[in-house]
Every structure is written in C-alpha cells, then in structure tokens.
Amino acid sequence: MAGIKDLGVGIGWRSEIDLTVERLPGVDFVEVVAENLHIGHLPESVTLLLERGVPVLPHAVSLSLGGADQVDLHRVEHLGAVAEAVGAPMVSDHVCFVRAGGLDSGHLMPVPRTKDALDVLVANVKLAQRNLPVPLALENVAALLEWPDGELTEGQFLAELVERTDCWLLVDVANLYANARNIGTDPERFLDEIPLERLAYVHVAGGEQHGDIYHDTHAHAVLPEVLEVLDELCSRVAPPGVLLERDDNYPSDTEIASELAAIRAVVDKHRD
C-alpha cells in the first residue's frame, strides 16, 4: 500500500493535547478520530502537523460494520472526505457494531464469531470499500464477553475477513491483552492465525484492573504486559507503525514522551 511503509511511532491526536502533540519530539505520525473533524475547518494543530509533513490517518468509530443494518453511507463518505482532506494513505474502523434496532450502544460491541456474522461483516466491508477513496484497515476490539456458539477463533475470523475483502488489519495489542485477561483468549495464537503481511499498523494503550475485570480505559499508563504483547508481535513482523492511544486523564508531556520512548524501544529492539 503506497505511503503506509515505515510510519514509525505515533500518537492519537486529541484536541485536549493538541499543543503537546505539536511539541513532542519523535512523533512520526498521528491518528485522528474522523467523526471529530469537519471538512473545511480542520483544527489549526492538525493543519500545522500536515504542513510539517506528518502523516495524519483518519480512524472511525461509527461505521458499525459488524451490524445487521446496512452501513450508513453518509458516515462512509465523511470518512473518505476526511482522508482526502488530510491526504491520508488509508482509513480504519473496527470489527464491531455500535447500532442495532435504531439504538446506539455508545460502545464498540464485539461481533459474534459465526459464519453468518462473518457474511454480514464481509458485505458491509465491501460496501464501505467501494465508497472509500483509500484502503480500509479494521481493528480487533476489546470484549468483556464472548457470544455463544462461536465457530471461529478471533484470529481465524479476521484471517477469513482479510481473504474475502482484501482489507488491512490494525492490531491493537492492548485489546489482545484485555481479552486475555477477561475472556481467556491467547494473544500468541491470535498472532499465529492472522495474516501479518496485511498489517497496517498497531495500537498501544493503557488500562486498569477493577476487581475481576480489566478495563481498556485509554486513560492510564501502558502496562509492561501490553508492551510484552507488542514485543511478541514485533518478533514476528516489523510493523509499519505503532501508535499510542490516550483519550482521557492526560498526563504530563514528560510522561507521554516516556511512553512513546518505551514503545520505540520495543520496535527498535527487533530492527537491530
């Protein structure tokens, strides 16, 4: 995919840390939540980053590609328009649904791993792809439950999705860790089963344990265990890019820089 090689280490751009992102050393690329941007009125900070030559990748949260309802093409068109406005080589969303029966969950809900659900997802992804100007990558999500009667592992489900749609994968290692803690999945098996040659880039984020549940909060420091999953991934493939997500409880610039440095150390370890 043209323009997606060697993105480096990046961070999710948020309006709350716009100045931080601008002045942090070593930010090679950023990701923006597509639904938060308005075409023709890009934030000054995003425009500045573009002028510096920093790649800006739109990341959607509302396409609901795993839902039974047909994809809302207005949302797809907005995502494509954001991609064109920032000159992005690709866009992304999640393997999930967020709407059903006219209701919005307000959360990224996991898709049942059945053949029927995969057929629905594939049809929606293909529809979105036909209406997007750039390639689409899809991200694995964190889950607090597993739907019954699953016919495929998550890795098998995503591998078949890629085979049938030719989409790319956005692997979130923090979500892999969360699922291992909460529903007993195996991150190494996941990495064994997905087509790593279709890896677009990687997400890393923090979380916190509450009782028996690990919450993928994006509001706490990245755990060493999450970096261990990143290390396992990097031992198998050189990711085109790795991005730190932070959505709340923003720490100091120094702390964010330290997390970026820790991520870069894992990536560089496997390039020596």
Buried (B, 14 or more C-beta within 10 A) or exposed (E): EEEBEEBBBBBBBBEEBBEBBBEBEEBBBBBBBBBBBEEEEBBEBBEBBBEEEBBBBBBBBBBBBBBEEEBBBEBBEBBBBBBEBBEBBBBBBBBBBBBEEEEEEEEBBBBBBBEEBBEBBBBBBBBBBEEBEBBBBBBBBBBBEBEEEBEBBBBBBBBBBBEBBEBBBBBBBBBBBBBBBBBEBBBBEBBEBBBBEBBBBBBBBBBEEEEEEBBBBBBBBBBEBBBBBBBBBBEBBEBBBBBBBBBEEBBEBEEBBBBBEBBBEBBEEBEE
